[in-house]
Amino acid sequence: MDIRQRFVDGNISRIREMRQRNGGWTWAALWLFAFSLLWNTVGAQIRYTIPEELKEGSIVGNIAKDLGFDVSDIAERKLRIASESNRQYFSVDSGKGDLVVNGRIDRETLCGQSASCLMPLQIVIENPLQMHKVEIEIQDINDNAPNFHNKDGVLKISELTAPGARFTLEIAEDLDVGSNSLKSYSLSNNNFFRLNLKTVKNGRQIPELVLEKSLDREKQAVHKLILTALDGGNPVKSGTSLLQIIVQDFNDNEPKFDVAVYKASVLESAVIGSSVIKIKATDLDEGLNSEIQYALAAHTPELVRNAFNVNAETGEITVIGKLDYEATTSYTFDVCAKDKGNPELEGQSSVQIDIIDENDNPPEIILTSLPSHVPENSTVGTVVALITVKDLDSGNKGKVELIVSPDLPFKLKPTFDSHYSLITDSLLDCEIHSEYNVEILAMDSGVPPLKTVKTVNVKVLDVNDNQPIFSQSSYNVYVNENNLAGVSLFSLSAVDIDQDKNAILTYSVLDLSSNQVPASSYFYINSENGTIYSMSSFDYEKMKLISIVVQARDHGSPSLSSNATVHVFILDRNDNAPVIIYPSRSMGSVSHQRMPRSAKAGHLVTKVTAVDADSGHNAWLFYRLAEATDASLFSVNLHTGEVRTKRAVSEHDDSSQRLLIEIKDNGEPIQSTTVTVDILIEDGFREPIADYREKIIEPNKKSSKITLYLIISLASVSLLCLLTFFILLVKCARGSRGGSSCCIWRTNSEYKNPNRNLQIQLNTDGPIKYVEVLGGDMMSQSQSFGSYLSPMSEFSDLTLVKPSSTTNFTDTLNVLDASLPDSAWTFESQQAVEAVQAAVSGGQILNTRTPTETCRSSSTQTGPLSMWRFWEET
């Protein structure tokens, strides 16, 4: 079915209802409306035709269907009307898609006397952003009756006026147009006058009163006639004016103008009082009958009367109101010249005044749609806003150019007519500019040109395109052992330059594959501020370093993250008391020793050996004779624990002596332990000079040949270490130039086992105290040799350790280190033991907390693991 026919059928019921309410003439008018309410499209333009004065809520047409949209799309795509006028006369029913009347529509108010009355609308839809033009043609209905400006007119006619004389009457005005406009005039019945209609240039009809018969003032001085104006509407509307004709005595010459039509032009900016043109008429009579007064004709429209005035004496036409070319381009009206005779005679002429357009209207920038927020990852060419520009001036003065600042990432793209799209011209970055104030300059082509500037605020939406950043890739944290659980250890933070939720960070702890125990067992991190808390107490003797990974993750979608490594170093505390190694506790609580009564001063009775599980200064041990049966007979070496006679044993000394020896460490607070030694002095007892430690650690009475080979090997390696030590000393002394230095050699053998290492630790802080050489297969831990030379001892000490397959070599090394005299323990920090153990277990180079100078050299060590320490008392 044809769309127009369907629309007419759909409105038939509404027409019938209006017919019953308003009568037959309404039926005819609305029937005509039903057939004239047709729509057509030209390209993307839709036109509807409706009559004026439609009731509010009346349906104009289904705009959604005509645009090709489903009713469900209206709300989703935010279909709305953008009108150039200040008042919204129409709205869209979002439920049905109908375009409905939103208020009273008066065609005469909107379009005046214009033959065509079109109301442009813009239909804006989003997602994607589009605009469609719709024109509403407002058709006139006969809602205005003809109206005379003067309801009572007076016309004076000389009785000498010959039949056939014509007198121009006041015209009526009808605001309606077309068929509803003024169509004809009628005159009431009389015996002297008839009505004639004169058609002028613009098609208007001017009523003229024609004298049919000569007047006789003595018979009838006044004639009263009714002039009726009729329009072409259905039903016809009319207006009347009472004409009172006064018959005067004769004045036989009327004034005559020089020309039939006066033409002039004036600028629309002319000020009030400006002279436009001067009209002139002459009268052949004499006296009062020749004195002329000028005036606007009786039928002059009010529009002209408000704009111009005629000087009654001089005939000069001046401006008395504001002129606007955009409102009215030309004025055409009649003027009359009346003499002062009795009766008065008048002559008429026409005046045409053209208004000269000036560039007095600046361009107007209209935002058809509000600027939308633009994500920073939008592609180039994304539509931000729709803009319409107009200029009320004509010609070149009405041509407008739009300019956008070139330093902004936006440009204008023309769509059609005077419509533009503001689009992105380059990529956006919210972190650099979160919003832009886009200034749009509109400039016409007038002289001088007029400009208008409008600022469009465009906000850039943040996208999660930046990951969090820590100030450092790794952090070092130092914690004392035996710390309290739940205490804050360290706080770290990351920065995300994104905005809003994309910059909100959450912190978490990740486990490293190298950690045997999950990091969550030791640490807890506040997910909001990155503060790390300890979950348990740490034991330096069990764990010296824990490395964890802290991850910062933002709340963006998708979320981004970055990691930082936190190395937690456990610092040693003096929490272990010395442990007696010799005399062994398995022998009982009291150690029994024998010595000859013939012993001289300085005789070595026994040697007490102890170890401390702590490290550094906390593991330095001091020996003291706390109690003795005879304190004058024995002494204990402070550093070695050797028990010697202070004098020769006499016959008077008791044969049984008891010593209580106290061993203290160097920590804070001091930890100590004691051992009791009973000494039996015997006559005739002889003791071989031998080191008791050889008896304890020596393998179960191996052959003297193997021992000899072992001693030769140890001596050779010791010489090599001494040579290396002196070379290292010279290099470090040259490099440090008076400062302390530490040089470390690390070698991975390329022969049999890549895990074999040689490490040399040298301390040159003041007098030389020790040098340590570690070598061998770090993984197998097959053998260990130790050589300890002390100037305080008259013997050279040799220790040989051969652990079984189940022996933990690290524990053995701790025991050996702790058994050294305190003069040999000269590490500069509490990380010394950790460094030694790390070198044994994984080939790690020793680390020191104090700044050192590290030298590396190449060497080869393929023999079994060996350890020598040499020290020298300061």
VENFENHU-V580122 format. One record per backbone hydrogen bond with DSSP energy under -1.0 kcal/mol. CO is the residue of the C=O (numbers start at 0). NH is the residue of the N-H. Records with the same first field share a line. If there is no record, write none. Layout:
CO: NH / NH
This chain:
1: 5
2: 6
3: 7
4: 8
5: 9
7: 10
10: 14
11: 15
12: 16
13: 17
14: 18
15: 19
16: 20
17: 21
18: 22
22: 26
23: 27
24: 28
25: 29
26: 30
27: 31
28: 32
29: 33
30: 34
31: 35
32: 36
35: 37
39: 46
41: 44
44: 41
45: 134
47: 136
49: 138
54: 57
57: 100
60: 62 / 98
61: 65
62: 66
63: 68
69: 72
70: 73
71: 75
72: 76
73: 78
76: 125
79: 123
81: 121
88: 101
90: 99
92: 96
96: 63
97: 92
98: 59 / 60
99: 90
100: 56
104: 52
105: 109
106: 110
110: 113
116: 137
118: 135
120: 133
121: 81
122: 131
123: 79
124: 129
129: 124
131: 122
132: 45
133: 120
134: 47
135: 118
136: 49
138: 51
140: 142
146: 172
150: 241
152: 243
154: 245
156: 247
157: 160
161: 164
164: 210
166: 208
172: 146
176: 179
177: 180
180: 231
183: 229
185: 227
191: 211 / 212
193: 209
195: 207
197: 205
199: 202
203: 199
205: 197
206: 168
207: 195
208: 166
209: 193
210: 163
215: 219
220: 246
222: 244
224: 242
225: 187
226: 240
227: 185
228: 238
229: 182 / 183
236: 230
238: 228
240: 226
241: 152
242: 224
243: 154
244: 222
245: 156
247: 158
255: 281
259: 349
261: 351
263: 353
265: 355
266: 269
270: 273
273: 318
276: 316
279: 257
281: 255
285: 288
286: 289
287: 339
292: 337
294: 335
296: 299
300: 304
301: 305
303: 306 / 307
306: 319 / 320
308: 317
310: 314
311: 293
314: 278
315: 310
316: 275 / 276
317: 308
318: 272
323: 326 / 327
328: 354
330: 352
332: 350
333: 296
334: 348
335: 294
336: 346
337: 292
344: 338
346: 336
348: 334
349: 261
350: 332
351: 263
352: 330
353: 265
355: 267
357: 359
363: 389
365: 367 / 387
373: 460
374: 377
378: 381
381: 423
383: 371
384: 421
385: 367 / 368
386: 419
387: 365
389: 363
393: 396
394: 397
395: 398 / 444
400: 442
402: 440
404: 407
407: 409
408: 424
410: 422
412: 420
415: 418
417: 388
418: 414
419: 386
420: 412
421: 383 / 384
422: 410
423: 380
428: 432
433: 459
435: 457
437: 455
438: 404
439: 453
440: 402
441: 451
442: 400
449: 443
451: 441
453: 439
455: 437
457: 435
458: 373
460: 375
462: 464
468: 494
472: 564
474: 566
476: 568
478: 570
483: 486
486: 533
489: 531
494: 468
498: 501
499: 502
500: 554
505: 552
507: 550
509: 548
511: 514
517: 520
518: 521 / 522
521: 534
523: 532
525: 529
526: 506
529: 491
530: 525
531: 488 / 489
532: 523
533: 485
537: 481
538: 541 / 542
543: 569
545: 567
547: 565
548: 509
549: 563
550: 507
551: 561
552: 505
559: 553
561: 551
563: 549
564: 474
565: 547
566: 476
567: 545
568: 478
570: 480
572: 574
578: 610
581: 608
583: 586
584: 587
590: 677
592: 679
594: 681
595: 598
598: 648
599: 602
602: 644
605: 642
608: 580 / 581
610: 578
614: 617
615: 618
616: 619
621: 663
623: 661
626: 659
629: 632
632: 645
634: 643
636: 640
637: 622
640: 607
641: 636
642: 604 / 605
643: 634
644: 601
654: 680
656: 678
657: 628
658: 676
659: 625 / 626
660: 674
661: 623
662: 672
663: 621
670: 664
672: 662
674: 660
675: 590
676: 658
677: 592
678: 656
679: 594
681: 596
687: 689
690: 693
691: 695
692: 696
693: 697
698: 700
702: 706
703: 707
704: 708
705: 709
706: 710
707: 711
708: 712
709: 713
710: 714
711: 715
712: 716
713: 717
714: 718
715: 719
716: 720
717: 721
718: 722
719: 723
720: 724
721: 725
722: 726
723: 727
724: 728
725: 729
726: 730
727: 731
728: 732
729: 733
730: 734
731: 735
732: 736
752: 755
755: 748
758: 773
760: 771
763: 765
769: 762
770: 869
771: 760
773: 758
775: 756
776: 780
783: 800
784: 866
785: 798
786: 868
787: 796
789: 792
796: 787
798: 785
800: 783
803: 806
807: 811
808: 812
809: 813
810: 814
811: 815
812: 816
813: 817
814: 818
816: 819
820: 823
823: 825
828: 831
830: 834
831: 835
832: 836
833: 837
834: 838
835: 839
836: 840
837: 841 / 843
838: 842
854: 743
867: 772
